[in-house]
Structure formats: C-alpha cells, structure tokens
C-alpha cells in the first residue's frame, strides 16, 4: 500500500508545528493530506512525500507478538494529534549488513522496545520511501490523544539520543491536529 | 537504482528458453533489454518488469564478507549466458517476522551459503519489486559462461528443493545468450 503525504493549504490535518531537526527543511505547510490513491491528491501541494507500508524489516517474532498484543490502529476517535517525521539515514547505514543494522536498532538502541513502552497510547505506522527514490528513507506517522503529546516527546527524545540516530542525516518533525 | 527488464523483439540478450516453473506464464519474448533509465525502453515490449537494487535484507556481516571476497561483477567478457528468474512469494511469507524469514532462508534453506559455493562462476544481482506494486516480488539476474550452465542448473535445483521455495507461488525462468 502506497501512501502519499501532501503538505500545502488543504488536508484534514492542521500543522501546528513544523521543525527541522537535521539537514534541509521542507517548505512550510499549513495542512497535511494523507492520500492512499492518486485521485486524493490536492492540486498544488507545497510538497508530496510517498512511502510504502511494507513487510517487517527488523522486528522478530516475539517482538511482533508483543506489539500485536498492545497496539491499536490508526483513526481512533481520541487520537486528534499526530506527528509526521520524515527521516533519511546516511550511506554508512545502508552499507551495513542486516545483522549489523538489527544490532544497532534493537540491541544497542532498543528502538522496538522503546516504542512498545508507549503502546497503545502512541499508535504508529511506518512508510518505506528509500526504494522509491524519495528524498527521505522513512516517513513515520504517529497518532495519539493531545494529552499524550508529552509522553510522545519523551519517547522521541530517547530515540534521538540512541546509537541508531547517529546515522540520521535529515529529519523533519511536523505536529498536526484534527480540528473539532 | 531501478532496473527494468523489457521482453520483446529487441534487446541485447537473445532468449533461448522461457519456462514457467509455477503460476502464470509471461508472454513469450524473443529478446530481453536491460534498461537502467526510462529512455532506454523499447517502444512496444511484450512485458516490462521493474526492480530496485537495494540494501541487503538478510545477509549478515560475515556472509557479506565471504561473498565480497569471492564474487565478480556483471558484464564479464566470458559471461555470454544469463538467466532472469522472476519470483513471487505467497502472503504467508510476507506475514512472517524478520527472524522467521531469515531462519527459513539461511538456517533451513542455506540460500546464501549455496549461492556462495557457485561464486565467482555464477554472478548474481537481486532486484526488489514487491514494494513497487509489480507482479513479481524479486527479479534475480545471473550471468555466467555458457559452459557453466550445468553448474547453474545444479544450484537452482538445490534452491528449488529448499524450505524457502515452498513459499514461492509464481516463478518464470528465462535463459539468455549474448550473440557473438
């Protein structure tokens, strides 16, 4: 399933903060539309980022079962806050073998375990972009209740302090709200 | 890097055998063109299959080093024979966690180790297609000297007899030759 995030003047999600964490910025956007078909695309977006919901790349069977037992889907009624965090990793990352990347992600950085601690409050969907020739490698989408945003910040701070994040060379952080 | 294989009446590689191993056939083609840009595309191909040369998905560091020490590149002067083997795996495969797929590929099926035994004679490049919404999940391209085709057959027979191949639900086998 290919998802496109369109930033611009239209879309269901209102941008309430847009922050460049590392590398080049994205043009400013007032709203974000999340489209799963081309026909949903707005006419003149400021930017469009595509990604694919694909198979698991690092998650093991036990982790998958723990995640499945705790996680809830997107679109929950109380989840009126969201974040879109596009990330690119540097060429050193992509030259690593599978076991080296897995060791950095989980054994060193506890990426999967940290995400698990914040379930079910912080729902998450990962979109893979690198193989599409996109400017970012991943687009991570999070949904949560607005009162859980401090917990979300805490989770992000832990991930950004990890060994894995030393390979991130571009990152933008967009915070979004659904209007009542 | 995106590569497109075009089957039809034109292209550098002459098809000397086209065989459907499992599932639906591909329309017959007399020649195959390998294109790394859209401008190289023939006008009316019988079929076009796209794939991406991407990062390693299962190969570990030690395996990568053993492969790198033995493998040779594509385009060797003596490599006038090639094979294009498009494969699709069934939904059960893609629902497995990373460690389950890795265990089937290598610990049960010895896919990486078997490939290593045939290096440097059988050069290989894997193209990932599934995330592009293509009809196959992988396009594997092999190049070898025509006198090594029996060794190539032997390698394929071992892989097709493996636990991993029980997840393959579509496979086509094209054998190609460069004209002198």
Interface residues (C-beta under 8 A of the other chain):
Chain A: X2 X52 X54 X55 X56 X57 X58 X59 X60 X61 X63 X64 X94 X95 X96 X97 X98 X99 X100 X102 X128 X130 X131 X132 X133
Chain B: X2 X52 X54 X55 X56 X57 X58 X59 X60 X61 X63 X64 X94 X95 X96 X97 X98 X99 X100 X102 X128 X130 X131 X132 X133
